[in-house]
Amino acid sequence: MGIDKNYVIRISEDAAIQLILNALEAHSVFHPGKKKAQTCLETYGLLWGHEIRHSMNKIIYSIELISIDTSANRTGNSVDPNDSSLKLKRNLMTAFWPYYEFLGDVHTHPYNKNYSYVVGKKYYNYSPDDFKRLENHSPYWEEHNYRVGLVLTIARMDRAGPKEHYYKQENMIEFTLDKYRLWLKGYVLYEENEDGETKKVLKVTDHNAGNVFLDCPSLVGLKPII
């Protein structure tokens, strides 16, 4: 696998619902804390689905389920998953639901700040620490065959907005739900030769990767019924 390939990250409606509901709960509902109840917490989940080799140069990652890690240590600006959760869930999925592969993970960037603040700082992108978490732990993620990373960023608005959902770029969808503006962005891990050597290392596609397309049909066309 390499950067010369084209990737499609396709997210099912069920997976999108699981992610959005859990992310907004962590963002807006008070959770017990060590000193006081907190809102605006990051959250973390695992992605399950299929890898489809569509052609020589195109790979489709079809995300069917998202399992939120209730054991992750969450704060307002970080989330630390428990490695035991991934091992447990992979063993159970392999034994009982082997038609779903582990594909990667998703985490959130929650903000009480407004839309302009998030856009101005481009906080809908992976942070430098997000890249380090994946690239500095290459053997661990290679062992688990990690392929896809998602980040969902949330900003609160003063009032519900009428802005249409749209592709801000190939690998990101911007959308509005009630008084929340959200950005869902996808990244892919790929192998690359290190400094011209034969040794392979895992790298993450960059923010504006033109060869990564995030496909979520149910989200782009989502509108309130009432």
DAQUIJO-V102241 format. One record per pair of residues at least 6 apart in sequence whose ideal C-beta (glycine too) atoms are under 6 Angstrom apart, sorted by the first residue. I is the first residue (numbers start at 1). J is the second residue. D is the distance in Angstrom with one decimal. If there is no record, write none. Layout:
i;j;d
I;J;D
I;J;D
This chain:
i;j;d
1;190;5.0
1;191;5.4
2;190;5.6
3;190;5.6
5;57;5.3
5;59;5.9
6;57;5.7
6;58;4.7
6;211;4.8
7;59;5.3
7;188;4.8
7;212;4.9
8;60;4.5
8;213;5.0
8;215;5.6
9;61;5.1
9;148;5.7
9;186;4.2
9;214;5.1
10;62;4.8
10;215;4.4
11;63;4.8
11;216;4.3
12;64;5.0
13;218;3.8
15;63;4.9
15;64;6.0
15;65;5.8
15;66;4.8
16;216;5.7
16;218;5.9
16;219;5.3
18;66;4.5
19;66;5.0
22;43;5.8
22;68;4.6
23;43;5.7
23;108;4.7
23;152;5.2
26;41;4.5
26;43;4.1
27;40;5.7
27;110;4.3
27;154;5.0
28;39;6.0
30;37;4.0
30;39;5.6
31;38;5.5
40;76;5.1
40;110;4.7
40;112;5.4
41;74;4.5
42;74;5.4
42;79;4.0
42;107;6.0
42;108;5.2
43;108;5.1
44;69;4.9
44;72;4.4
44;79;4.5
44;81;5.0
44;107;4.7
45;66;4.7
45;67;5.8
45;68;4.3
45;106;5.1
46;67;5.0
46;105;5.5
47;63;5.0
47;66;6.0
47;103;4.4
47;104;4.8
47;148;5.8
48;65;4.2
48;100;4.2
49;62;4.6
49;63;4.4
49;64;4.3
49;103;5.4
50;62;4.6
51;61;5.9
52;60;4.1
54;60;5.3
61;103;5.5
61;148;4.9
69;81;5.3
69;85;4.9
71;82;4.2
71;85;5.1
72;79;5.3
72;81;4.6
73;80;4.3
79;107;5.3
90;102;5.5
93;100;5.6
103;147;5.3
103;148;4.7
104;146;5.1
104;147;5.5
104;148;3.7
104;149;5.2
106;150;3.9
108;152;4.8
109;123;5.7
109;153;4.2
110;154;4.9
111;118;5.6
111;155;5.0
112;156;5.6
115;155;5.2
115;181;4.8
118;155;4.6
124;153;4.2
124;183;3.7
124;185;5.9
125;207;4.8
126;151;5.9
131;204;5.5
134;204;5.4
138;201;5.8
138;202;4.2
146;189;5.7
147;189;5.7
149;187;4.3
150;186;5.5
151;185;5.2
152;184;5.2
153;183;4.4
154;180;5.8
154;182;5.4
155;181;4.7
157;179;5.0
157;181;5.8
160;178;5.2
160;179;5.2
161;176;5.2
163;176;5.2
165;175;3.7
165;220;5.2
167;173;5.8
168;174;4.5
170;213;5.1
171;185;6.0
171;186;4.9
171;209;5.9
171;212;4.3
171;214;4.9
172;183;5.9
172;185;4.2
173;184;5.0
174;183;5.2
175;182;5.5
186;212;5.9
186;214;4.2
187;204;5.3
187;205;5.3
188;205;4.9
188;212;5.5
189;202;5.1
189;204;5.8
190;203;5.9
191;200;4.4
192;201;6.0
192;203;4.7
194;201;4.8
205;212;5.4
